[in-house]
Amino acid sequence: MLLEQINQPEDLKRLSIEQLEQLAAEIRQFLVEKLSVTGGHLSSNLGVVELTIALHYLFNSPYDKFIFDVGHQSYVHKMFTGRKDKFDTLRKYKGMCGFVKRSESEHDVWEAGHSSTSLSAAMGMAMARDLKGEHNRVIAIIGDGALTGGMALEAMNHIGHEKKNLMVILNDNEMSIAPNVGALHNYLGKIRSDRNYVKVKEEVEYLIKKIPAIGGTLAKTLEKLKDSLKYMVVSGVLFEELGFTYLGPVDGNNLPLMLETLKQAEKVEGPVMVHVLTLKGKGYTPAEKDSHTWHGASPYKIESGQMLKAVGPPMYTEVFSGAIMELASQDERIVAVTPAMPGGSGLMKFAEKFPKRMIDVGIAEQHAATLCAALASEGMKPVYAVYSTFLQRAYDQVVHDICRANLNVIFAIDRAGFVGPDGETHQGVYDIAYLRSIPNMVLMMPKDENELRHMMKTAVDYNDGPIAVRYPRIAGLGVTMEETMRPIPIGTWEVLRAGDSAVVLAVGPMIQVAMEAAEQLAKEGIQLRVVNARFIKPMDEAMLLQLAKENLPIITLEEGSQAGGFGGGVLEFYSSHSLHGLQIKIVGIPDYFVEHGSVPEQRKEVGLTAERVVTEVHALMPRKRQHA
């Protein structure tokens, strides 16, 4: 097999075009086989095989900079850069990352788990290159979905103004994760259907050059004619007007054509946009038919394409989906908003049942937040369904447009806490810290899937400003689901287990950790009180004051950043009431980025375990007795 001979980019350059095409088939077989065991981003990587081969065949990584937007489509790049033998560890604890990662290889020059950053990075690298007097190529590979992100459009505007030499490859597969939406997507659709632009443009430019120089007026008229022809044939005019030379669209799964087009692009002075059409999931029939499902695949059977998902209680996302549909049936003001994540956020069924009240804005988290603010200002009840890590991208809009105006926006924050294999770029561990500090915000997290339903009812009934429900990327506990949803009094906690030795204030899934620790401690005669601190903001001040009177040692337990998190809020409360001398220990995620692995492995790494709670109680108890 040819693939066995490829360990570094230089190995590709010895192959013929026919051998490269054979290699493409072997790569697809390799990916399908490996990811059937590990899971991962299959369809996007199957689509970029020829494109990645062409890049490494023609250019010289890492001297030439390949900047993959998001980075989940970099598996073939990893295979060519010495990591082929690490695919058995893909997305596993201490194994190979599912995204581009600078610490893994010198060939990974830029890393990101969020979209639309590659063009800004390319511009920065091109400017640094020119300032240093170097001559390497800078090539950004961005998907059509990511191009709708505001940051990408800001970068395009700057690139077109500065006229730096850099190449942008627009990988157009008509998909981000969900089908793309918006005017830019429709514009790209027009380009896909028109193959004549480059030919017409070249012919007109050739004719103009043949005409003798007979005066500025005629020259200006001819230039206007050339510009008018651009508009007549539609294709690429937007990119041309932004200062790019546009090439395409070309079949990105046709390797000889891909090689020839990139050779042409290399000769262009200034920024060049290469519009490449690829088939997401190419070479594996189940992925070709349903690239949405196969964007991020769990392990599967190769022959049938059947996903090997565990059977058990529903995921929290599914419970949210059912609750929001039920509530929307009762309240016509409810509108669901998502930034290109209708599937991941559990809104596909909502979209089918309430198509007019389902708004997918594309990869545009900032726009989605301000859109929700405006909807709320007009009396609607927008539910912004978004991953915790993606909500970070809209922080200013949450502060300025929603919370400052105290508008009734509901945040359904999925993937809160550790997210497992997606790793550090996707960990939802900062939202407590970045939301808790904003005035007017209410923030809550359920102890189980049944309480999530009640929290959704609480959020819909709340009319005093923004309110957020955060929930994890795990299955529920399998508890009995109450048929009727009921609101929970804002700012109230509940005692789940009585005890007079010490108390744990636990948030969300950490309640199960606290209960397990309480069982262990009970064998020693230590009675640990376990509190469901379901409202992170506002907190249950009456209960906190009562705990101070009892002078109980307190442990706060959260699957979120220890810096600025829930535990810090408890300390702030006692400080503001001049209550000093209490024994308080904050247990959360320490101040570093936790890499990919399973959720249990991630929790163990940072000490979010029952054993850690037991150890902390032991450490606090002698001090408590001594103080007494």
Secondary structure, DSSP 8 states (H G I E B T S, - for coil): --GGG-SSHHHHTTS-HHHHHHHHHHHHHHHHHHHHHH-B-HHHHHHTHHHHHHHHHHS-TTTSEEEESSSTT-HHHHIIIIIGGGGGGTTSTTS--SS--TTT-TT-----SSSS-HHHHHHHHHHHHHHHT----EEEEEETTGGGSHHHHHHHHHHHHHT---EEEEEE-SBSSSB--SHHHHHHHHHHT---HHHHHHHHHHHHHHS----HHHHHHHHHHHHHHHHHH-TTHHHHHTT-EEEEEEETT-HHHHHHHHHHHHT-SS-EEEEEE--TTTT-HHHHH-TTTTSSB-SB-TTT--B----SS-BHHHHHHHHHHHHHHH-TTEEEEESS-TTTTT-HHHHHH-GGGEEE--S-HHHHHHHHHHHHHTT-EEEEEEEHHHHGGGHHHIIIIIITTT---EEEEES-B--GGG-TTT-B-SHHHHHHTSTT-EEE--SSHHHHHHHHHHHHH--SS-EEEE--SSB-------SS-----TT--EEEE--SSEEEEE-TTHHHHHHHHHHHHHTTT--EEEEE--EEES--HHHHHHHHHHT--EEEEEEEESTTSHHHHHHHHHHHTT--S--EEEEEE-SS---SS-HHHHHHHHT-SHHHHHHHHHHHHHHHHHH-
